[in-house]
Amino acid sequence: MLLGCIGDDFTGSSDLGSTLAREGLRTVQYCGVPTRDAAPDVEAGIVALKSRTCPAAEAVADSLAALAWLRRQGCRQFFFKYCSTFDSRPDGNIGPVIDALMAELGADRALVCPAFPTNGRRVFQGHLFVGDRLLSESGMENHPLTPMTDPDIRRWLTLQTRLGVGHVPYQTIAEGAAAVTAALEAEVGAGRPVVVLDAVADGDLRVIGEAAAGVALVTGGSGVALGLPANFEERSGRGEGGWEPVAGPGVVLSGSCSAATRGQVSAYSRHHPALAVEPLRVLTGEQTAAEAADWVLSVLDAGPMVYSTADPEAVSALQASHGRDAVASAVETFFAELAALLAGRGLRRFVVAGGETSGAVTAALKTESLRIGPEIAPGVPALFDAEQGLALALKSGNFGAPDFFESALAVLGPDR
């Protein structure tokens, strides 16, 4: 294995897998820390964790366990993947994980770049933009779990890390990889080893990738991984090995409350049966996964969808009255139980929206590893569990066009 990656959620990990496979690394996504060694043909391994919103100490412990396994596979470089909107709270988890990984690797620096220009995420003068809006004006300031109220990644990281935070501005990026390398040396020498790098276009990411050739730890969104595969001259150039479409019944499960997913739910429900999951009824036991499974099976030929997508304000109000963790756990458990019941009844294609929902569903399906297949939308590949014959799409909340659910089911395979 050449490149070892740690993802802080499941959708972000598949997003990263799509980038690496497209750039020619034979890539596999592992669901949690594996208990056995990777297959010999794997060039990039991604250990997907559910560490984005758990306590920081737990995120650090899980990430170090993933790092230990990746090091045993012989990886020469390591990548810590988090969301391109830098989803985290002031007390973690990105900074603490970076600190721990640097210490374990003995690394004198870590590169930080959440930019993903294809999906509108750009970093300029250390500030993260979503489209033409600062992160703090993009809707992410209302996120129920990780409200991002400050677009300055340097300032946000300073709250999280024990180390100095540096910056390489766009003007330096535009001068090329040699200038970036010199700037990184200057930041490390000045006691600022956690270095935020600007990037506004894919070309900038390739420049950063070239400058990162000898750097042990790179962190960011999947975009900055665009430039890393070229540093491995022995790569096969066959990123999508092992992918197969799967025929059989399919279902859409949506647990994201992002604006993009709400639009996708609305579009899909115009032409397909849709069942709304009401968190309060789930909490009280009035709505169960078993009942939802029966409903899905009754309308299976029509491509059903089960969703808990709601406006952030409604979610926040429910969390205020019943507790954030209790609400999140109830919804995740509901979708996990539903997925297991449906797989047991023969469903083989699952389209899942939302990072936490994707992690819960994948765990319930007992999926251990996923081969990366064709890209459905920027940042969202088709995934194949060869051992169980399952096809999945794990979608980050803000990704995909309005017709994403329809497109995803079609890419995963035919109905029969």
C-alpha positions in Angstrom: 0.0 0.0 0.0 1.4 3.4 -1.0 -1.0 6.0 0.5 -2.8 5.5 3.9 -5.9 7.6 4.6 -8.0 8.2 7.6 -11.5 9.6 7.1 -13.6 11.1 9.9 -16.9 9.9 8.4 -18.1 7.4 5.7 -19.3 9.8 3.0 -16.1 11.8 3.1 -14.1 8.7 2.8 -15.9 7.6 -0.3 -15.5 11.1 -1.6 -11.7 10.7 -1.1 -11.8 7.3 -2.7 -13.4 8.7 -5.8 -10.6 11.3 -6.2 -7.8 8.8 -5.7 -9.3 6.2 -8.0 -9.8 8.8 -10.7 -6.2 9.7 -10.4 -5.0 6.2 -10.8 -4.6 4.6 -7.4 -6.3 1.2 -6.8 -8.4 2.3 -3.8 -10.4 0.4 -1.2 -12.5 2.0 1.6 -12.4 0.1 4.9 -15.4 0.4 7.3 -13.6 0.9 10.6 -10.1 -0.3 11.4 -9.7 -3.7 9.6 -8.9 -6.9 11.5 -6.8 -8.4 8.6 -4.2 -7.1 6.2 -5.2 -5.4 2.9 -5.2 -7.3 -0.4 -1.9 -7.1 -2.3 -3.4 -5.0 -5.1 -4.5 -2.1 -2.9 -2.5 1.0 -3.5 -4.5 3.5 -1.4 -6.4 2.4 1.7 -9.0 4.6 3.4 -10.0 3.7 7.0 -13.4 5.3 7.4 -14.3 6.2 11.0 -17.2 7.8 12.7 -15.0 10.4 14.5 -16.3 13.7 13.2 -18.7 14.5 16.1 -17.7 12.0 18.9 -15.7 13.2 21.9 -12.2 14.4 20.9 -10.4 11.8 23.0 -12.4 9.1 21.2 -11.6 10.6 17.8 -7.9 10.6 18.6 -7.9 7.0 19.8 -9.7 5.8 16.8 -7.5 7.7 14.4 -4.3 6.4 16.0 -5.6 2.9 15.7 -6.3 3.5 12.0 -2.8 4.9 11.6 -1.2 1.9 13.3 -3.0 -0.5 10.8 -2.0 1.7 7.8 1.6 1.8 8.9 1.6 -2.0 9.1 0.5 -2.1 5.4 3.7 -0.2 4.5 2.2 3.2 3.6 4.7 5.8 2.6 2.4 8.9 3.1 -0.6 9.5 5.3 -3.7 11.6 4.6 -6.3 12.7 7.2 -9.6 13.5 5.5 -12.3 15.8 7.0 -15.1 17.7 5.4 -14.5 20.4 2.9 -16.6 22.7 5.1 -14.2 21.9 8.0 -17.0 20.5 10.2 -15.9 20.7 13.8 -16.5 22.5 17.1 -14.0 24.8 18.8 -12.9 21.9 21.1 -12.2 19.5 18.2 -12.0 17.2 16.5 -9.7 18.2 13.7 -7.0 19.9 15.6 -6.6 17.2 18.3 -6.4 14.4 15.7 -3.7 16.4 13.7 -1.7 16.9 16.8 -1.8 13.2 17.7 -1.0 12.0 14.2 2.0 14.3 13.9 3.3 13.1 17.3 2.9 9.4 16.4 4.6 9.9 13.0 7.3 12.2 14.3 6.2 14.7 11.6 7.6 18.2 11.7 4.6 19.6 9.8 1.0 19.0 8.6 -0.6 20.5 5.6 -4.2 21.7 6.0 -6.3 22.4 2.9 -10.1 21.8 3.0 -10.6 23.2 -0.5 -12.7 21.3 -3.1 -13.2 23.8 -6.0 -15.3 21.4 -8.0 -18.0 21.6 -5.3 -17.5 25.3 -4.7 -15.2 25.1 -1.6 -12.2 27.5 -1.9 -9.6 28.8 0.6 -8.3 32.3 0.0 -6.3 34.3 2.6 -7.0 31.5 5.0 -10.7 31.9 4.7 -13.0 29.2 3.5 -15.7 30.0 0.9 -18.7 27.9 -0.2 -19.6 29.2 -3.6 -19.5 33.0 -3.3 -20.2 33.1 0.4 -18.0 32.9 3.4 -18.4 29.6 5.3 -20.1 31.5 8.1 -22.7 32.8 5.7 -23.3 29.6 3.7 -25.8 27.9 6.0 -23.1 25.9 7.8 -23.4 28.4 10.7 -26.7 26.7 11.4 -25.5 23.1 11.3 -27.1 21.2 14.3 -23.9 19.3 15.2 -20.9 21.4 13.9 -22.0 25.0 13.4 -19.2 26.8 11.6 -19.4 30.4 12.7 -15.9 31.6 11.7 -14.6 31.2 8.1 -11.0 31.8 9.1 -9.5 28.3 9.2 -6.4 29.6 10.9 -8.4 31.1 13.7 -10.6 28.0 14.1 -7.6 25.7 14.2 -5.9 27.8 16.8 -8.7 27.0 19.1 -8.1 23.2 18.6 -4.4 22.6 18.3 -1.6 22.9 20.8 0.8 23.8 17.9 1.4 27.0 16.0 -0.8 27.6 12.9 0.8 28.9 9.8 -0.4 30.0 6.3 0.8 29.8 2.7 -1.2 32.5 0.7 -2.5 32.2 -2.8 0.2 34.5 -4.2 2.8 31.8 -3.2 0.7 28.9 -4.5 0.5 30.7 -7.9 4.3 30.7 -8.0 4.5 26.9 -8.1 5.6 24.0 -6.0 9.2 25.2 -5.3 7.8 28.4 -3.8 5.3 26.5 -1.7 8.0 24.2 -0.4 10.1 27.2 0.6 7.1 28.8 2.3 6.4 25.6 4.2 10.0 25.5 5.5 9.7 29.1 6.6 6.5 28.4 8.5 7.9 25.4 10.3 11.1 27.3 11.1 8.9 30.1 12.7 7.2 27.6 15.0 4.0 27.3 12.9 4.0 23.6 11.8 0.2 23.2 11.2 0.0 25.1 7.9 -3.1 26.2 6.1 -2.8 26.5 2.3 -4.9 28.6 0.0 -6.4 26.9 -3.1 -9.1 28.2 -5.5 -8.8 25.9 -8.5 -7.8 22.3 -9.2 -4.4 23.5 -10.6 -3.6 24.9 -7.1 -4.3 21.5 -5.6 -1.9 19.8 -8.0 0.8 22.4 -7.0 0.2 21.6 -3.4 0.4 17.9 -4.1 3.8 18.3 -5.8 5.1 20.3 -2.8 3.8 17.5 -0.5 5.8 14.8 -2.1 8.1 14.4 0.9 5.6 15.3 3.6 4.4 12.5 5.9 1.0 14.0 6.8 -1.4 15.9 4.6 -4.9 16.8 5.8 -7.9 18.3 4.2 -10.9 17.7 2.0 -10.7 15.2 -0.8 -9.7 18.0 -3.2 -6.1 18.3 -2.0 -5.6 14.6 -2.5 -5.9 15.3 -6.2 -2.2 16.0 -6.5 -0.9 13.2 -4.3 -1.1 10.1 -6.6 1.3 11.6 -9.2 4.0 11.4 -6.6 3.8 7.6 -6.6 5.4 6.6 -9.9 4.8 2.9 -9.4 1.0 3.3 -9.2 -1.0 1.0 -11.5 -3.2 3.7 -13.1 -6.2 1.4 -12.6 -8.2 3.0 -9.9 -11.6 1.3 -10.3 -10.5 -2.3 -10.1 -13.1 -4.7 -8.6 -16.2 -2.6 -9.2 -19.3 -4.5 -10.4 -22.9 -3.2 -10.8 -25.5 -5.1 -8.8 -28.9 -6.1 -10.0 -31.9 -6.2 -7.6 -34.2 -4.1 -5.5 -33.0 -0.7 -4.2 -33.9 1.9 -1.6 -33.0 5.5 -0.7 -32.3 6.3 2.9 -31.8 10.0 3.8 -30.7 11.3 7.2 -29.2 14.6 6.2 -30.7 17.9 6.8 -28.5 19.9 4.4 -30.1 22.3 1.9 -28.9 20.2 -1.0 -30.4 16.9 0.4 -33.7 18.6 1.2 -33.9 19.6 -2.4 -33.1 16.1 -3.5 -35.7 14.6 -1.2 -38.3 16.9 -2.6 -37.4 16.1 -6.2 -37.3 12.3 -5.7 -40.6 12.3 -3.8 -42.5 13.8 -6.7 -42.1 10.5 -8.6 -41.5 7.8 -6.0 -43.1 6.8 -2.7 -41.6 8.5 0.3 -41.9 7.8 4.0 -41.0 10.5 6.5 -39.3 9.5 9.7 -40.4 11.7 12.6 -37.6 11.7 15.3 -40.1 12.4 18.1 -42.2 9.4 17.2 -39.0 7.3 16.9 -37.9 8.5 20.4 -41.3 7.5 21.8 -41.4 4.1 20.0 -44.5 5.1 17.9 -42.5 4.7 14.7 -40.3 1.7 14.3 -37.8 0.3 11.8 -39.8 -2.9 11.4 -42.9 -0.9 10.3 -40.8 1.1 7.8 -39.3 -2.1 6.4 -42.8 -3.5 5.8 -43.7 -0.3 4.0 -40.6 -0.3 1.8 -41.3 -3.9 0.8 -44.9 -3.0 -0.1 -43.8 -0.4 -2.6 -40.5 -1.9 -3.6 -41.0 -1.8 -7.4 -41.5 2.0 -7.3 -38.1 2.8 -5.8 -39.1 3.9 -2.3 -37.3 6.4 -0.1 -37.3 6.7 3.7 -36.1 10.1 5.0 -35.7 12.1 8.2 -34.5 15.2 6.4 -35.8 18.3 8.0 -35.1 22.0 8.3 -32.1 22.8 10.7 -34.4 24.9 12.9 -36.8 22.0 13.4 -33.9 19.7 14.3 -32.4 22.2 16.7 -35.8 22.6 18.5 -36.1 18.9 19.0 -32.5 18.6 20.2 -33.1 21.4 22.7 -36.1 19.6 24.2 -34.7 16.0 24.1 -30.9 16.3 23.9 -28.7 16.4 20.8 -27.1 13.0 21.4 -30.4 11.3 22.2 -32.1 12.6 19.0 -29.0 11.7 16.8 -28.7 8.3 18.3 -32.4 7.4 17.8 -32.4 8.4 14.2 -29.1 6.6 13.4 -30.3 3.5 15.2 -33.6 3.6 13.2 -31.8 3.7 9.9 -29.3 1.0 11.0 -32.1 -1.4 12.0 -34.0 -0.6 8.8 -31.0 -1.3 6.5 -30.3 -4.6 8.2 -33.9 -5.7 7.9 -34.1 -4.7 4.2 -30.8 -6.5 3.4 -32.1 -9.5 5.1 -35.2 -9.4 2.8 -33.0 -9.2 -0.3 -32.3 -5.6 -1.0 -28.9 -5.1 -2.7 -28.7 -1.5 -3.7 -28.6 1.3 -1.0 -28.4 5.0 -1.6 -27.6 6.8 1.7 -27.5 10.5 2.4 -25.7 12.0 5.4 -22.4 11.1 7.0 -23.7 9.8 10.3 -26.5 7.9 8.6 -24.0 6.3 6.2 -21.8 5.2 9.1 -24.8 3.6 10.9 -26.1 1.9 7.8 -22.7 0.5 6.7 -22.1 -0.8 10.2 -25.5 -2.5 10.2 -24.9 -4.1 6.9 -21.6 -5.5 8.3 -19.7 -4.1 5.4 -15.9 -4.5 6.0 -14.5 -3.1 2.7 -15.7 -1.3 -0.4 -14.2 -1.2 -3.8 -14.4 2.3 -5.5 -16.5 2.4 -8.7 -17.6 5.0 -11.2 -18.3 8.6 -10.0 -22.0 9.3 -9.7 -21.5 13.0 -8.9 -18.4 15.0 -7.9 -17.3 13.5 -4.6 -19.7 10.5 -4.7 -18.6 7.2 -6.2 -20.5 4.0 -6.5 -19.2 1.4 -4.0 -19.1 -2.4 -4.2 -19.1 -4.8 -1.3 -17.8 -7.9 -3.1 -18.2 -10.3 -0.2 -21.9 -9.6 0.2 -22.8 -8.5 -3.3 -24.0 -5.1 -2.2 -23.8 -1.8 -4.2 -23.9 1.5 -2.2 -23.7 5.2 -2.7 -22.8 7.2 0.4 -23.6 10.9 -0.2 -22.4 13.8 1.9 -25.3 16.1 2.7 -24.3 19.0 0.4 -23.2 17.0 -2.6 -25.1 16.1 -5.8 -27.6 17.6 -8.2 -31.4 17.6 -7.5 -31.8 14.3 -9.4 -29.0 12.6 -7.5 -31.1 9.8 -5.9 -32.5 8.8 -9.3 -29.0 8.9 -10.9 -27.4 6.9 -8.1 -29.8 4.0 -8.2 -29.3 3.7 -12.0 -25.4 3.7 -11.7 -25.5 1.1 -8.9 -27.3 -1.4 -11.2 -30.6 -2.4 -12.8 -33.8 -3.2 -10.8 -33.6 -6.8 -11.9 
